[in-house]
Every structure is written in structure tokens, then in C-alpha cells.
Amino acid sequence: MTRTTDGSDAPVPRRLLSAATRLFAERGYDRTSVQEIVEAAGVTKGALYHYFGSKEDLLHEVYARVLRVQQERLDAFADADEPVQTRLRAAAADVVVTTIENLEDAEIFFRSMHHLSPEKHKQVRAERRRYHERFRALVEEGQRTGVFSTATPADLVVDYHFGSVHHLSTWYRPEGALTKREVADHLADLLMRALRF
């Protein structure tokens, strides 16, 4: 197997994603060519088109791989045999931690998503909507069962939290005053306070 520029012997799809992520971050999606990606990954164009079909598919996968992890983790929290307030707080903190752990991917995607075709854009919106709806269902469960206040609509509570999450890339720095866990705890606590009576 050909070694990548970073010396990795990872599987070809992972090598392509790693190279694309680095190049998109350094140069921008629109200024990165397919040839540059395959050279950085140490593979042929045929390999890229076999696994991804297009540069656009790579951009979509940069985001989709993060969202898949977040969806799996949210589903596990939501399905746990715990009080709803415990499940919601855990999910609220987790999406902050996993976003910070994949901050470059999120930043690349939100900066470049306007390059997606209408079909891919629709697919991304559907994937994000599924995540948000599962998260909102936890808020609604708590409101319906009298655990959470109904003073603020569930949609607004969810938008408030995810607005904070989506802006993490504009200010969070690993070397900053707060760790990812501290940021997650603060934002999760803010969400829970919004639901108190």
C-alpha cells in the first residue's frame, strides 16, 4: 500500500478523507483540486472516484462522519434507562464535546456547504433534522411529563443550544481558559436552566 504524505498506512477512504480535510482547511474547498487530494493521499483518481464519486462527496463525508457519531451517541443517551433530565443533559454536553473534538471538520463544512449541489444540501438538512428532532423529543418528553417547564417552546430551547454549538469554531481554542469538558458542562447547564420551573 502506498504511504500517504503523513506516513499513514490507513485504509484508502480514511486516507482520502484525511488529505481532503487537511487541504480544505488549509486552502479552502474551492481552491483544492482532486489531483491535490489524491497526491496527498498517495492514491489514484480512480481510487477517489471508486470510494467517493466526487470532491463534493468528500466534503459531504467530512461532515457526515461527525454527524453519524453524534447521532449514534444521542440515540444511546435517549434510549438509556435514566431520568429524562439526566439523558438530556448528557446529550447536550456530548454534542459540545464531539463538536470540539471535530472542530476542523465542522468549520470546513459550514464554511463550504454552499458548494454542495441542491440534492446534497437537501440530504445534509435531512440528516441534521433527524438529529435535532431526536434531541427535541427529549425536551418535549420532559415538558410533557412535568419535569421541565413549558414556558419556553421546545423548538426555541433546541435552537438556543445548537446556535451555541454551531458557533464553537469561531471562538473555542484548545489552549484557551476552558477545557472542552468545561465548555460542555457550562452550555449543558445553561440549557437545563432554560427548562427549570
C-alpha positions as CSV (number, residue, x, y, z in Angstrom):
1,M,0.0,0.0,0.0
2,T,1.3,3.4,-0.9
3,R,2.1,5.5,2.1
4,T,0.4,8.9,2.5
5,T,2.3,12.2,3.0
6,D,1.7,11.9,6.7
7,G,3.2,8.4,6.8
8,S,-0.1,6.6,7.5
9,D,-1.0,3.2,6.2
10,A,-4.7,3.8,6.9
11,P,-7.4,2.4,4.6
12,V,-7.8,4.3,1.3
13,P,-11.1,6.0,2.2
14,R,-9.7,7.3,5.5
15,R,-6.5,8.5,3.8
16,L,-8.6,10.4,1.2
17,L,-10.7,12.0,3.9
18,S,-7.7,12.9,6.0
19,A,-6.0,14.5,3.0
20,A,-9.1,16.3,1.9
21,T,-9.8,17.6,5.4
22,R,-6.3,19.0,5.7
23,L,-6.3,20.6,2.3
24,F,-9.8,22.0,2.6
25,A,-8.7,23.6,6.0
26,E,-5.5,25.0,4.5
27,R,-6.7,26.1,1.1
28,G,-10.4,26.1,1.1
29,Y,-12.7,23.6,-0.7
30,D,-12.9,25.6,-3.9
31,R,-9.2,26.1,-4.2
32,T,-8.4,22.4,-3.6
33,S,-8.2,20.2,-6.7
34,V,-8.9,16.5,-6.9
35,Q,-5.4,15.9,-8.1
36,E,-4.0,17.6,-5.0
37,I,-6.2,15.4,-2.8
38,V,-5.1,12.1,-4.4
39,E,-1.5,13.1,-4.4
40,A,-1.6,14.0,-0.7
41,A,-3.4,10.7,0.0
42,G,-1.0,8.7,-2.1
43,V,-3.7,7.1,-4.3
44,T,-5.0,7.5,-7.8
45,K,-8.0,9.4,-9.0
46,G,-9.6,6.1,-9.8
47,A,-9.5,5.3,-6.1
48,L,-11.1,8.5,-5.1
49,Y,-13.9,8.0,-7.6
50,H,-14.4,4.4,-6.5
51,Y,-14.9,5.4,-2.9
52,F,-16.5,8.8,-3.1
53,G,-17.5,9.6,-6.6
54,S,-16.6,13.3,-6.5
55,K,-14.9,16.0,-4.5
56,E,-18.3,17.1,-3.3
57,D,-18.9,13.6,-1.8
58,L,-15.7,14.1,0.2
59,L,-16.9,17.4,1.5
60,H,-20.2,15.8,2.5
61,E,-18.4,12.9,4.2
62,V,-16.3,15.3,6.3
63,Y,-19.5,16.5,8.0
64,A,-21.5,13.2,7.8
65,R,-18.9,11.2,9.7
66,V,-19.1,13.6,12.6
67,L,-22.9,13.6,12.5
68,R,-23.0,9.8,12.4
69,V,-21.0,9.6,15.6
70,Q,-23.2,12.3,17.2
71,Q,-26.4,10.5,16.1
72,E,-25.3,7.2,17.5
73,R,-24.3,8.7,20.8
74,L,-27.6,10.7,21.0
75,D,-29.6,7.6,20.3
76,A,-27.7,5.8,23.1
77,F,-28.4,8.7,25.6
78,A,-32.1,8.9,24.5
79,D,-32.7,5.2,24.9
80,A,-30.9,4.9,28.2
81,D,-32.9,3.8,31.3
82,E,-32.3,7.1,33.1
83,P,-34.5,10.1,34.1
84,V,-35.1,12.4,31.2
85,Q,-33.2,15.3,32.8
86,T,-30.1,13.0,33.0
87,R,-30.4,11.9,29.4
88,L,-31.0,15.4,28.1
89,R,-28.1,16.9,30.0
90,A,-25.7,14.1,28.9
91,A,-26.8,14.6,25.3
92,A,-26.4,18.4,25.5
93,A,-22.9,18.1,26.9
94,D,-21.9,15.3,24.4
95,V,-22.7,17.3,21.3
96,V,-20.4,20.1,22.6
97,V,-17.6,17.7,23.3
98,T,-17.9,15.8,20.0
99,T,-18.1,19.1,18.1
100,I,-15.0,20.4,19.7
101,E,-13.2,17.1,19.1
102,N,-14.1,17.5,15.4
103,L,-13.9,21.3,15.2
104,E,-11.9,21.4,12.0
105,D,-14.4,19.2,10.2
106,A,-17.4,21.3,11.4
107,E,-15.6,24.6,10.4
108,I,-14.7,23.3,7.0
109,F,-18.2,22.1,6.3
110,F,-20.1,25.2,7.4
111,R,-17.6,27.4,5.5
112,S,-18.0,25.3,2.4
113,M,-21.5,23.8,2.4
114,H,-22.7,26.4,-0.1
115,H,-20.7,24.4,-2.7
116,L,-22.9,21.4,-2.3
117,S,-25.5,20.6,-5.0
118,P,-29.1,21.1,-4.1
119,E,-29.5,17.3,-3.7
120,K,-26.6,17.0,-1.3
121,H,-27.8,20.1,0.6
122,K,-31.2,18.5,1.0
123,Q,-29.6,15.3,2.2
124,V,-27.5,17.2,4.8
125,R,-30.5,19.1,6.0
126,A,-32.4,15.8,6.5
127,E,-29.5,14.3,8.4
128,R,-29.3,17.3,10.7
129,R,-33.1,17.5,11.1
130,R,-33.2,13.8,12.3
131,Y,-30.6,14.7,15.0
132,H,-32.4,17.8,16.1
133,E,-35.7,16.1,16.2
134,R,-34.4,13.3,18.4
135,F,-32.8,15.9,20.7
136,R,-36.1,17.9,20.8
137,A,-38.0,14.8,21.6
138,L,-36.1,14.6,24.9
139,V,-37.1,18.2,25.7
140,E,-40.7,17.5,24.8
141,E,-40.7,14.3,26.9
142,G,-39.6,16.3,29.9
143,Q,-42.2,19.0,29.3
144,R,-45.0,16.5,28.7
145,T,-44.2,14.6,31.9
146,G,-43.9,17.8,34.0
147,V,-40.2,17.5,34.7
148,F,-39.4,20.6,32.5
149,S,-41.1,24.0,32.3
150,T,-43.2,24.6,29.2
151,A,-42.6,28.4,29.5
152,T,-40.2,28.2,26.5
153,P,-41.2,26.2,23.5
154,A,-39.1,23.1,22.9
155,D,-38.0,24.3,19.4
156,L,-36.6,27.5,20.8
157,V,-34.7,25.7,23.6
158,V,-33.1,23.4,20.9
159,D,-32.3,26.3,18.6
160,Y,-30.7,28.1,21.5
161,H,-28.4,25.2,22.4
162,F,-27.4,24.4,18.8
163,G,-26.8,28.0,18.0
164,S,-24.1,27.9,20.7
165,V,-22.7,24.6,19.3
166,H,-22.5,25.8,15.8
167,H,-20.5,28.9,16.8
168,L,-17.9,27.0,18.8
169,S,-15.5,27.1,15.8
170,T,-15.5,30.9,15.9
171,W,-14.1,31.2,19.4
172,Y,-13.1,27.9,21.0
173,R,-9.3,27.2,21.2
174,P,-7.8,24.1,22.9
175,E,-5.2,26.3,24.5
176,G,-7.9,28.7,25.9
177,A,-9.0,29.1,29.5
178,L,-11.7,26.4,29.3
179,T,-11.3,22.7,28.5
180,K,-13.8,21.1,26.1
181,R,-15.5,19.4,29.1
182,E,-15.8,22.7,31.0
183,V,-17.4,24.3,27.9
184,A,-19.7,21.3,27.5
185,D,-20.8,21.5,31.2
186,H,-21.4,25.2,31.1
187,L,-23.5,25.0,27.9
188,A,-25.4,21.9,29.1
189,D,-26.2,23.7,32.4
190,L,-27.4,26.8,30.5
191,L,-29.8,24.5,28.6
192,M,-31.1,22.9,31.7
193,R,-31.6,26.2,33.4
194,A,-33.8,27.3,30.5
195,L,-36.1,24.4,31.3
196,R,-36.4,24.9,35.0
197,F,-39.6,26.0,36.7
